[in-house]
C-alpha cells in the first residue's frame, strides 16, 4: 500500500541518507552512487527591520536562516532555493541582511570544500510591495528610497551581487532552474496575478529544456489546483498550471501559504509535479480542505465568516498557538532514477519523518497523485491503551482575560499508525441533559518533529465550565488527518 512516506530510513540529527531502501522506481535498480544534484529549499523567511530602521527585529532575524544554510552546506548542497518573501517589509536593507547571512555561510558563494553553491532566490509579495516599507519608515520619501521595488537592480546587486531579472534561468549541474519574481502589486490570497510572463517565457524558451530530465520552476504562490488542494490560500491565477501541463518533467516549488510541509498534500502530481515549501518563519494552522467546525477552533482565532465562532470566541479558554515557534526546511537530492525529499524542522533541526522518494522519470511514475493517495489514505488511530483524562482546573477565558474554572481534556497522540499524523482533534461533549457541544483543536504536534515534542506530547483542550451544563458529561474525541479521515473515538464519562 502506498503511504505518504516511501521511506529510505529515519533521520537523526543531519540530512544523512539512510541505507534501508524500501521503495524503488519501477523497472529500475536504485542508483547507489552520489546524487547528481543536491539543493536546499526554503520559503517565506520574512527578515524584518524594526520600526524606524537601524536593526533587525529579533523575532524576524537571520539566525534560523543561517543555521538552515549551514545544514544545507554540510549536506553537500549545490544550490539553495528561496521561493519568495525574503524581506518582510519590502526593504532593500532586509535583502542586504539576507545577503549578509548567505555570505557568512557561503563566502563568495563557496562551501568550505571549494565547491560553488548557487543562489536561486525569487521574490514574493512582501518583497515587492512598497506599502509595507511605510510600516517601518513613516516618512514616505524615506520609505520609497529604501523600498526594494523602487530600484530592483540596485538593491539586488548590493544584496546578492547578481544582475536583476524579472524572469531568470540557471543551469546547475546539468539541471535547469527557472524563476519568476513577483512583479505585480500585493497579494489578495485568492487569485495571485503576480506576473504576466509565464506563458510567453515558455513559448519562447520551453523547447530548450531537456525533456529527459526534471527541471525546476520556482515561484512564490502555489500553482492553482495543485499542492494542498483547491481550497488552500494563496494560489496563483492558473497561468502557471495551464502552461506547465505541457511539461510533464516540470517540478515546481512554491510557498506563500505558510502551510506545514507535514501536510501529506505538500507534493502533488498530475500533468506536472508541484511541491509546497512551507515557511522558514511561521508555520500556520490551516489544514486546507478540513471541515471547519461551527464554533471555529479552540486554539485559533475565530473565523469571521462564522457567527457562532465569533460569539463563542470570548469564552474560549485556550491560548492561541504560537506560529513563530515552528519553521521548516527541505533538502532535495536528485538521482538518475529518483528524487529524495528530506524534511526538517529548522529551529531544532529535527526530522519531520522518513524521506519521501519520487521515482523518475516523473512523466511515467506518479505515486504522489492525489486520487491514488486519498483513496488509500488511512485515519490516524489511538493506541489500544490510550485513554482520555479530564480534570478540573483554573484558567482564563479570552474576553477580558478573566479567571474562570475550566475542564482540561487531555488527549493522547493518535500515533498508533506509523507516519500518519493527526492534524485536528474533534470533540463532542454530551451533557446530562443530552445537549451536545462540538469542539475542535489544531494539534500542535502536527507541525513538529519528535526532537521538539520530547515525549508523548499530549494535546490539552481547555473548555470553560460555563459552556457545559452542570452534572456528568461524556467526551468523545476523534483524530482527523489532512485527508479528512477520522479515527475510532476515545470516550470518557466525567463524574461531576
C-alpha positions as a printed Julia matrix, in Angstrom:
496×3 Matrix{Float64}:
   0.0    0.0     0.0
   1.27   3.47   -0.82
   1.55   5.75    2.19
   2.78   9.31    2.33
   6.36   8.44    3.03
   8.11   5.91    0.8
  10.88   5.9     3.28
  14.55   5.24    2.95
  15.41   5.37    6.61
  14.82   7.6     9.6
  16.96  10.68   10.02
  18.56  11.58   13.3
  20.34  14.91   13.52
  21.53  15.51    9.95
  20.43  15.07    6.36
  22.33  11.76    6.18
  20.89   9.3     3.68
  19.85   6.04    5.29
  20.72   2.67    3.83
  17.42   0.83    4.4
  15.87   1.42    0.97
  12.25   0.36    0.86
  10.77   1.87   -2.27
  12.37   1.5    -5.7
  11.49   3.07   -9.02
   9.54   0.6   -11.11
  11.7   -1.23  -13.59
  14.96   0.25  -12.3
  17.58  -0.75   -9.81
  18.26   2.14   -7.46
  21.32   4.19   -8.28
  23.65   3.63   -5.35
  26.07   6.44   -6.2
  26.19  10.08   -5.19
  23.27  12.29   -6.19
  23.66  14.16   -9.44
  22.28  17.3    -7.79
  21.58  18.38   -4.2
  19.75  21.57   -3.25
  18.11  23.1    -0.2
  14.64  24.64   -0.35
  13.01  27.21    1.92
  10.36  29.88    1.51
   8.95  32.85    3.39
  11.88  33.72    5.63
  10.49  37.23    6.29
  13.6   39.05    7.54
  12.31  42.3     9.08
  13.64  45.66   10.22
  12.49  47.21   13.48
  10.12  50.15   13.24
  12.24  53.19   12.49
  15.01  51.08   10.93
  18.56  50.66   12.15
  18.45  46.99   13.16
  16.56  43.77   12.61
  13.58  42.75   14.71
  14.86  39.84   16.83
  11.7   37.83   16.06
  12.41  38.09   12.32
  16.2   37.99   12.24
  18.59  35.79   10.24
  19.64  33.28   12.92
  17.31  30.48   11.82
  18.17  31.16    8.18
  21.9   30.86    8.87
  21.52  27.57   10.77
  19.43  26.2     7.89
  22.05  27.26    5.36
  24.72  25.56    7.46
  22.76  22.29    7.4
  22.39  22.56    3.62
  26.13  23.29    3.33
  27.07  20.27    5.43
  24.73  18.06    3.4
  26.62  18.91    0.21
  24.13  21.32   -1.36
  24.97  22.57   -4.84
  22.3   25.28   -4.62
  19.73  26.86   -2.3
  16.24  27.83   -3.46
  14.17  30.52   -1.73
  10.61  30.63   -3.05
   9.83  34.24   -2.14
   9.2   36.6     0.77
  12.78  37.09    1.84
  12.01  40.58    3.17
   9.05  41.23    5.45
   8.54  44.94    4.76
   9.88  45.07    1.21
  13.04  46.94    2.2
  16.35  46.77    0.41
  18.01  46.68    3.83
  16.21  43.43    4.62
  17.55  41.88    1.42
  21.02  43.1     2.41
  20.62  41.16    5.68
  19.68  38.04    3.68
  22.78  38.52    1.52
  24.99  39.03    4.57
  23.69  35.84    6.15
  24.39  33.97    2.92
  27.97  35.3     2.82
  28.56  34.22    6.41
  27.86  30.59    5.43
  28.91  30.62    1.76
  31.59  33.32    1.38
  31.96  34.17   -2.31
  29.27  31.53   -2.97
  31.63  28.77   -1.9
  31.42  25.93    0.59
  34.5   25.12    2.72
  35.46  22.34    0.32
  35.64  24.88   -2.5
  32.5   23.86   -4.39
  30.32  26.56   -5.92
  26.9   26.9    -4.28
  24.32  28.69   -6.4
  21.73  31.13   -5.1
  18.32  30.7    -6.66
  16.14  33.27   -4.94
  12.8   34.57   -6.22
  10.74  37.38   -4.72
   7.27  37.29   -3.21
   4.61  39.85   -2.42
   6.33  41.0     0.79
   9.5   41.76   -1.16
   7.74  43.74   -3.85
   5.05  45.86   -2.19
   6.2   49.4    -1.34
   3.28  49.98    1.02
   4.86  47.72    3.64
   8.01  49.86    3.78
   5.95  52.67    5.3
   5.3   50.5     8.35
   8.99  50.88    9.18
   9.67  54.38    7.84
   6.78  56.78    8.4
   8.3   59.36    6.06
   7.0   58.44    2.58
  10.13  59.72    0.84
  12.43  57.68    3.07
  10.24  54.6     2.68
  10.3   54.98   -1.09
  14.08  55.42   -1.15
  14.63  52.29    0.92
  12.0   50.09   -0.74
  13.42  47.29   -2.87
  10.81  47.8    -5.59
  11.93  51.43   -6.12
  15.2   50.2    -7.61
  15.28  46.43   -8.16
  18.64  46.41   -9.93
  20.48  48.44   -7.27
  19.31  46.51   -4.24
  19.63  43.08   -5.9
  23.21  43.77   -6.91
  24.1   45.1    -3.44
  22.5   42.13   -1.68
  23.35  39.22   -3.96
  25.94  40.51   -6.47
  23.82  39.36   -9.38
  22.01  41.01  -12.25
  18.31  41.57  -11.57
  15.84  39.99  -13.99
  12.1   39.53  -13.54
  12.48  36.04  -15.03
  15.76  34.19  -14.91
  17.22  30.76  -15.64
  20.27  28.91  -14.34
  21.71  25.55  -15.23
  23.05  23.84  -12.12
  24.98  20.61  -12.61
  23.12  19.97  -15.85
  19.61  20.71  -14.48
  17.53  23.73  -15.49
  16.01  26.09  -12.9
  13.58  28.83  -13.95
  12.5   31.57  -11.53
   9.59  34.01  -11.79
   9.73  37.02   -9.49
   6.63  38.64   -8.01
   6.2   41.79  -10.1
   2.54  42.88   -9.77
   1.39  44.66   -6.58
   0.45  42.98   -3.32
  -1.47  39.75   -2.73
  -5.17  39.06   -2.31
  -4.82  35.47   -1.13
  -7.24  34.09   -3.71
  -6.1   34.77   -7.27
  -2.48  35.88   -7.28
  -1.64  37.61  -10.56
   1.98  38.04   -9.58
   3.49  38.02  -13.08
   2.3   38.06  -16.68
   5.42  36.45  -18.12
   4.95  32.7   -17.63
   3.14  31.76  -20.88
   5.37  33.93  -23.07
   8.6   32.75  -21.46
   7.76  29.1   -22.04
   6.55  29.79  -25.58
   9.97  31.27  -26.37
  12.25  29.08  -24.27
  10.43  25.85  -23.45
  11.83  23.99  -26.44
  15.34  24.42  -24.99
  14.53  22.46  -21.83
  15.82  18.87  -21.83
  12.68  16.65  -21.81
  14.66  13.69  -20.46
  15.37  15.36  -17.12
  13.24  17.03  -14.5
  13.54  20.82  -14.46
  12.62  23.14  -11.62
  10.16  26.04  -11.83
  10.24  28.38   -8.81
   7.55  30.92   -7.91
   6.0   32.31   -4.74
   2.25  31.47   -4.93
   1.09  27.9    -5.4
   0.21  26.87   -8.96
  -3.57  26.8    -8.93
  -5.21  23.46   -8.19
  -2.04  21.63   -7.15
  -0.46  21.36   -3.68
  -2.71  21.25   -0.6
  -5.86  21.01   -2.7
  -8.23  23.54   -4.26
  -9.04  25.41   -1.03
  -5.54  26.43    0.0
  -4.91  30.15    0.49
  -2.52  31.9    -1.92
  -2.93  30.16   -5.28
  -1.96  31.93   -8.48
  -4.31  32.82  -11.35
  -3.84  29.47  -13.07
  -1.44  30.62  -15.77
   1.42  28.51  -14.42
  -0.75  25.39  -14.15
  -2.12  25.79  -17.68
   1.36  26.36  -19.12
   3.15  23.61  -17.2
   0.62  20.98  -18.21
   2.67  20.88  -21.42
   5.81  19.91  -19.47
   5.41  16.61  -17.66
   9.01  16.86  -16.43
   8.39  20.17  -14.63
   8.76  20.24  -10.83
   7.54  23.45   -9.2
   8.4   24.82   -5.76
   6.15  27.43   -4.14
   5.43  28.94   -0.73
   3.19  31.87    0.24
   0.51  29.96    2.19
   2.78  29.03    5.14
   1.12  25.6     5.15
   3.03  22.91    7.03
   5.05  20.51    4.89
   3.88  17.74    7.21
   0.56  18.02    5.38
   0.69  14.99    3.09
  -0.54  17.06    0.19
   2.62  19.16    0.01
   3.54  17.12   -3.09
   1.05  16.91   -5.97
   1.46  15.03   -9.23
  -0.72  15.48  -12.28
   0.32  16.89  -15.65
   3.49  18.02  -13.83
   4.79  17.89  -10.24
   4.21  20.59   -7.62
   5.91  20.86   -4.21
   4.93  23.13   -1.31
   7.81  24.7     0.61
   6.28  25.56    3.97
   7.96  28.52    5.65
  11.16  29.35    7.47
   9.39  31.94    9.58
   5.99  30.88   10.98
   4.03  27.75   10.12
   0.31  28.43   10.11
  -2.53  26.21   11.27
  -4.78  26.0     8.29
  -5.48  22.46    7.11
  -6.88  23.18    3.63
  -9.94  21.1     2.92
 -10.69  20.22    6.54
 -14.29  20.72    7.63
 -14.42  23.9     9.68
 -16.4   23.43   12.89
 -19.29  25.8    13.54
 -17.53  27.12   16.63
 -14.15  27.53   14.93
 -11.02  26.1    16.55
 -10.48  26.41   20.28
  -6.78  27.33   19.94
  -7.05  29.65   16.97
  -8.73  32.98   16.31
 -12.4   32.93   15.33
 -13.3   32.7    11.69
 -15.01  35.98   10.8
 -17.43  34.21    8.47
 -18.84  32.02   11.26
 -21.3   33.76   13.52
 -21.15  31.01   16.14
 -17.36  31.18   16.23
 -17.39  34.94   16.8
 -19.96  34.65   19.55
 -18.07  31.9    21.34
 -14.6   33.37   20.86
 -14.85  35.37   24.07
 -15.48  32.32   26.25
 -12.81  30.09   24.74
 -10.18  29.21   27.3
  -7.24  28.08   25.14
  -4.26  30.23   24.22
  -3.66  30.83   20.54
  -0.9   28.61   19.16
   2.43  30.32   18.57
   3.16  30.45   14.85
   6.75  31.62   15.31
   7.84  28.54   17.23
   7.73  26.31   14.14
   9.79  26.73   10.95
  10.55  24.19    8.23
  13.08  23.35    5.5
  13.68  20.7     2.83
  16.68  19.15    1.16
  16.26  17.64   -2.31
  18.57  15.03   -3.8
  18.28  14.18   -7.49
  19.5   10.84   -8.82
  19.09   9.35  -12.27
  16.07   7.29  -11.18
  14.53   9.21   -8.28
  14.31  12.4    -6.25
  14.52  12.29   -2.47
  12.98  14.92   -0.2
  14.28  15.25    3.36
  12.06  17.46    5.5
  13.21  19.05    8.73
  12.22  21.45   11.44
  14.55  24.43   11.21
  14.73  25.52   14.86
  15.52  22.14   16.41
  16.98  20.51   13.31
  14.75  17.52   13.98
  13.46  15.28   11.2
   9.81  15.62   10.21
   9.68  11.98    9.18
  11.22   9.45    6.81
  12.41  10.67    3.42
   9.93  10.99    0.57
  11.02   9.21   -2.6
   9.73  10.22   -6.02
  10.62   7.88   -8.9
  11.96   9.31  -12.15
  11.06   9.99  -14.85
   8.11  11.86  -13.35
   6.23  11.61  -16.64
   5.92   7.84  -16.11
   5.76   7.41  -12.34
   3.22   9.38  -10.26
   2.86   7.84   -6.81
   2.03  11.28   -5.38
  -1.15  11.71   -7.45
  -3.86  12.89   -5.07
  -6.57  10.47   -6.22
  -4.33   7.46   -5.68
  -3.2    8.55   -2.24
  -6.54   9.84   -1.0
  -8.23   6.56   -1.93
  -5.74   4.66    0.21
  -5.28   7.25    2.98
  -5.72   5.92    6.5
  -7.06   7.74    9.53
  -4.72   8.39   12.43
  -5.53   6.0    15.26
  -5.12   5.94   19.02
  -3.25   3.06   20.58
  -5.27   0.33   22.3
  -4.07   1.53   25.69
  -4.84   5.21   25.03
  -7.29   6.93   27.35
  -8.59  10.42   27.88
  -8.01  12.32   31.09
 -10.29  15.08   32.36
  -9.56  17.33   35.3
 -10.97  20.5    36.75
  -8.6   23.46   36.98
  -8.5   27.22   36.8
  -7.85  29.09   33.58
  -8.73  32.26   31.74
 -11.24  32.99   29.04
 -10.27  35.3    26.2
 -12.77  38.1    26.68
 -11.32  40.29   29.39
  -8.85  37.52   30.22
 -10.94  36.83   33.27
 -10.23  33.86   35.51
 -12.68  31.0    35.2
 -12.92  27.32   36.14
 -12.08  25.11   33.15
 -12.11  21.44   32.28
  -8.8   20.2    30.9
  -9.43  17.37   28.43
  -6.08  15.66   27.93
  -5.79  13.78   24.64
  -3.0   11.25   23.93
  -1.44  11.5    20.49
  -3.12   9.38   17.82
   0.15   7.88   16.64
  -0.62   4.17   16.61
  -0.1    4.08   12.82
   3.4    4.98   11.71
   3.73   8.2     9.7
   0.02   9.06    9.83
  -0.35  12.41   11.59
  -3.37  13.83   13.4
  -3.91  17.39   12.16
  -7.02  18.09   14.22
  -8.82  16.64   17.23
 -12.61  16.84   17.13
 -14.5   16.62   20.43
 -18.16  16.04   21.14
 -19.34  16.67   24.69
 -22.71  15.21   25.67
 -24.13  16.69   28.89
 -26.53  15.11   31.38
 -29.47  16.89   29.73
 -28.41  15.3    26.4
 -27.31  18.65   24.93
 -24.17  18.49   22.81
 -21.17  20.77   22.39
 -18.92  20.19   19.37
 -15.33  21.47   19.58
 -12.14  21.17   17.56
  -8.48  21.93   18.25
  -5.5   22.09   15.97
  -2.92  19.5    17.02
   0.3   21.42   17.66
   2.31  18.2    17.31
   1.21  18.0    13.66
   3.84  20.59   12.71
   6.71  19.35   14.83
   9.49  16.8    14.95
   9.9   14.23   17.72
  13.01  16.12   18.76
  10.89  19.14   19.64
   7.99  17.2    21.13
  10.15  15.37   23.7
   7.8   12.63   24.78
   4.15  11.84   24.32
   3.15  15.45   23.56
  -0.43  15.06   24.69
  -2.9   17.63   23.43
  -4.83  19.56   26.05
  -8.21  21.09   25.23
  -9.35  23.62   27.83
 -13.1   24.27   27.98
 -14.7   26.85   30.26
 -17.01  25.04   32.65
 -19.76  27.56   31.91
 -20.09  26.07   28.41
 -21.16  22.66   29.73
 -24.42  22.17   31.68
 -23.9   21.04   35.29
 -23.75  17.32   36.01
 -21.98  14.34   34.49
 -20.88  14.56   30.86
 -19.32  12.3    28.25
 -16.49  13.3    25.93
 -15.82  11.61   22.58
 -12.62  12.5    20.69
 -11.65  11.64   17.11
  -8.33  12.36   15.39
  -8.56  13.79   11.87
  -5.93  13.6     9.12
  -5.24  16.12    6.37
  -7.23  13.81    4.07
 -10.23  14.27    6.41
 -10.02  10.69    7.64
 -11.33  10.18   11.19
 -10.14   7.73   13.83
 -12.23   5.5    16.04
 -13.28   7.6    19.04
 -11.82   7.74   22.51
 -14.68   8.07   25.01
 -14.76   9.01   28.68
 -17.51   9.96   31.11
 -16.69  12.61   33.68
 -18.44  12.3    37.02
 -19.19  15.74   38.37
